[in-house]
Amino acid sequence: MLVRGEGLTVDDVHRVAIDGEKVQLDDVQLGVVQKTCDRVQSWGVEGQPIYGVTTGFGEMVYMSIPPKFGEELQENLLRTHAAGGGPLFSDDVVRAMLLSRLNCLIKGYSGIDADVLRLMADFLNRGIHPIVPQQGSLGASGDLAPLSHLALPLIGAGQVRYRGEVRDAASVLAEAGLERVRLGYKHGLALINGTSAMTGAASLALVRAERLLRQAMWTSAAFIQAMGGSTSAFAENGHVLKNHRGQTEIARVIGRLLTGSGLTREHAEIMKMISAARGDDGEVVQVEEYLQNAYTLRCVPQILGPVLDAIHYCQGIVEEELNSCNDNPLIFDSPETIFHGGHFHGQYVAMVSDFLNIALTEVGVLAERQLNRLLDPHLNVSYPAFLAIGDEGLFSGLQGSQYLATSIAAENLDLAAPASVKTIPSNGQNQDVVSMGLIAARKSLQLVENVQTILSVLTAACYQAAGLAGFDRFSPGVRGLLDLLATELPPGYRDDQGVAADFLASVRRVLAGREVDDLLPQMPSS
């Protein structure tokens, strides 16, 4: 993949971070990078007043630093700000951060040496992954702590994971035949003064969110069929009048997934059944058929449509940030034209991550309520209580599995609380409004895992119901994934034939496979 400072997408980040695609740096841009670097080094030697070159950092900006301390100033910055804590980011998230920072720096406005970028590319291509704790970023003045941990191995400090082992960076560099870089004026600041940690994490969360939405459309279609729902709520002539494209697209996809089902019913059929049951005596009577279904069957487009639109909106903002100059200061042709601003501030990514988190939580809310309707013996009269295979009461079916989904749905409500408004001033009141963007993006990564678990339980329930109702009665659009599950799973979960957690883990393993992608509905446009 060619890295050139523009055109990078969240899918590109996913391919490098998850699939291990190699990166190549654009030679033209490397030339621009080096010219800017040379300019800054010259100004540093001259002692020009430039933030982070001949000054202290943050609230210490009032301290004038003589040129002779150029390298020491930059290394001290990395060592003091590598103060993160808590659990570690996984290698794939670290790779996303590396790529995000690399794409920012290669734009040529940061003043960093081209050799630093070449070493960052070597890290990606050779699988050398810095050890980066998750906690410590305020998301303003950049993701200082995580990006410092990300940068330390470039100077032969800190730790990396290499070939499955955590080791000192210096020994890995020597083994790989790579030389540590020496930091010139502004190099350390350029490495950490940006939004690349939150943006890399948000990129991965967005790609996973898209796949979750595709799963949610499939589970909704399978659920509607299992419950004998009506198809009328997905008619295009009704949805176009609501004016929301996402809703219309979801309705169209669900409608296609229901086509050919032997379980759903048309509105005219339901009307006929109600008319027959009502009789001709003119009295108020109770009929068994519902003219309209509950919201979990009828309002899927109105619930998932906003999720689709939210994902597309958030993706646009995150990709703008991916391809932005997001550090400070930005270098132009002369010391007087240097831009001293606040591009490191992560409010954009923070707010869209919070928006994404609300959308992800709603996917989980819908799935958990659909699961409840499929398992509840008071609502689900066509199946055994909790889809138990065997003697009801002696066997509990998926009763215990529901607790997992419901507890996670409750946990998600806390994760959906916005981080982007929870500013706490820091750094001697210099950072007096901060974004907490990495906290928001970390929530996104947790939420995609949580919602995946809820959807896995619902998928297991749909599979269980399909076994009871008959696979052949489900539509072709749904049956493909049911058939795939059947090749990997027993006909259904029985209490006396295994542990529920193992059955659910098997469902989740199937859903994680690449072959599932061809069986899920495609992501609608918006």
C-alpha positions, 0 to 999 in steps of 0.5 A: 500500500502506498502511503502518501499523506492523502487518500487513506481510508479506514479500510486501508487501515484495516488491511494494514493493521489486521491483514498485515498488508505491507506499506510503501512510502511515496518517494516524492513525499519523502523528498518534501519531508526531508526539505522541511526537516532540513529547514527546521534543523537550520532554524534550530541551529540559528535559535529561532523561537519555535515551539518545541524546537527552542522552547519547553513544552506545554505550559513550559513554553516560556522556557527558552532552550539553547540550540545545543540541547536539541536532541536531548530536549526531544528524547526527554519529551518521549521519555517523560511523556511515555507515562501510560498505564493500564492494559496494553493495546493489541498489536492490530491497534498499534499497527493502526496507530503507526499507519495513521501517524505515518500518513500524517507525517509524510504530508511534509509539514511536521519537520521530521526526518525522512529516515524516521518515517522509513523506520516506522514503515520497517516496523509495520512491514517486519511486524515490530510492534511497540508496547503501548498502554491504553490509558494516559491520553487526554486527546488534546496536545495529541495522544501524548502518552500512547504516541510516546510509547509508540515512538520510543522504540524508534530511538532504541528505547522502550519495548516491542512485541516481535515474533510473539515475544515482548522484548527490549526495542534495542535488541530487536533493532539489532537483530533485525539489522535496523538502526535507531534514529537520532532525534533532531529539532522537533522530531520527538514533538512531531512523533507525539503531538497529534491525534493518531492513536485515537484515529487509528483506533476509531478506524478499526472500530468503524470497519468492525461496526460496518460488519456488525451492521451487516450481521444485524441485518441478517439476524433481523431477517432471520428473527422476523422469519422465525417469528412469522412476521409481516413483510409489509413494514419493509415496503419501499413506497412507505419508507421513501416518504420518511426522507431518510436514506439510511432507513430506506436502504435498510428496508430494501435490504431486509425486504430482499432477505425476506424474499422467498420465505415460507414463514413470513406473511403478507399484509393482505393475508393477515387482513383476511385472517382477521376478517374471518375471525371477526365474524358478522355479529357486530360485536367486539371480539378478540382475534389471535392475529396482530395487524401490526407486529411489535417494534423489534419486527416492524421498526428495524429500518427505523432503528438500523437506518440511523445506525447506517447513516451514523457509520457513514458520517463518522467514517467521513470525519475519521478519514478526513482526520486520517489524511490531515496535518494534525500536529503542532506547529506546522512548518512553512517557508520561513520561521515567521510563517510557522503555524502555531495552532491546535491541530492536535486537538481531537474533538472531531474524533472524540465526538464522532466516536461518541456518536458511533458508540451510541449507534453501536449500543443501539444495535445491541439494544435491538438484538437483545430485545429480539433475542428476548422475544424469540426466547420468552415463552409468553411471547413466543408461542410457536416454540418451546420455552427458551428454545429448549430441545428436550423436556421443558423445565428439565432442559432450559435451552438458551435461558442462561445464554440470554443473561449474557446478552442482557448483561452486556446490553446493560454494560453498553449503556455505560459505555455509550455515555459521551467522553468528549464532554468530560473535559478536565483541565491539566498541564498547568491550565494550558490544556484547559479544554481537552477532548478525551478522544482516545477514551471515546475510541477505546469505548468504540473498540470495546463496544464492537466486541460487546455487540458482537457477543450479543449478536452471536447469542441472537444468531445462536437463537435464530439457528436454534429456531431454524432447526425447530421450524425447518431450514427449508422454510427460511429465505435463500438470503438467510439460509446460506449462513444457517447452512454454514453454521450447520456444517460447524455446529450440532443441530442445536444446543441441548443441555445434556450435550455440552456447555452453553458457553462452548456452543456460543463460542463456536457460533462466534468463531463461525461468524468471525470467518471470512467465508461469512462475508459472502453470506451477509448482506452487503453494506448499503450505500448512504 
